């Protein structure tokens, strides 16, 4: 049994709250004391359960997240300096930032920027055991001169209303299938699965381009019409309203990488910029019940 499964549902809910807080405050003071207060645990107890859930100490996790966030900025913003990035993400000096960066990517921030984004792609794809696709995507802008011969026409840009979700997070693609199963087992007795058109979704808080697949944070969730009372390890999260690129697809499991790449190529070609919010997928079927084993899915990218 994994360490995650040994944690109580109350522990997991508290860790999810802490992970969300960290995600929103990477440029702020994220001391053990501050984060443990958010999780409603003593620093000692929180440190222990956090490592059991993430397989990293709190400091290791925060440093990795800051380095990954900084690497994304390096790929997207050519004018920002290394000193500005170091200061922005709370490193005490350029040298401490460079040392931390080299531990993760094997090169300095300057060399990383020069060598380009393609070298560091970590795109992966796997199939979920419950009939939902666990996919990956290229979370940063592709070069506009890439081959466009496979570009799809089923892409639109529109503003969406808030989307209410209930679910829970996991770290690592190896845990997504069981996390979806936990959501379904929780939702079933509450009658949330009785509607024939109920929909599941995956929200991606990390990019497979810059984060190893076993450390990518994702959220498996069920879309609900209205906020509802939750308990155990489930929580309500609202997907913000606003403009999104939406790609509608009916595809095989093996095509997710291609369509995610296409949507970001389309974004770049048409002059849109991704907002600092997570992309997500909404599934409209269980592909196992489709006569051709295809997934009917919408891919959403928040843009300005």
URKA-V41895 format. One line per field, one symbol per residue. phi: phi as a letter, one per 40 degrees, with the letter a starting at -180 (. if undefined). burial: b if it has 9 or more other ideal C-beta (glycine too) atoms within 8 Angstrom, else e. Layout:
phi: ???
burial: ???
This chain:
phi: .cdcccccccdccccdccccccdcbccbcbcdcccccccgbcdcccdcccccccgacdcccccccccccccccdccbccccccccdcdbgccacccccccccccbgbcdccdcccgcccbcbcbaabccbgbcbbbaccbdccccccbccccccbbbacbcdbcbbiacabhccbcdccdcccccccdccgcbcccbcbbabbbcbbccbbcdcbccbbcabcbcbdbcbafccacbccccicbcbbcabbcdcbcdcccccccccdcccgcbcccbccabbcbacccccdbfbcbabbbbcbc
burial: eeebeebebebbbbbbbbbbbbbeebeeebebebbbebbebebebbbebbbbbbebebeebbbbbbbbbbbbbbbeeeeeebeebbeebbbeebebbbebbbebbeeebeebbeeeeeebbbbebeebebebbbbbbbbbbbeeeeeeeeebeebebeebeebbbbbbbbbbbebbbbbbbbbbebbeeeebbeeeebbbbbbbbbbbbbbebebbbbbbbbbbeeeeeeeebbbbbebeebebbbbebebebebbbebbbbbbbbbbeeebebeeeebbbbbeebbeebeeebbbbbbbbbbe
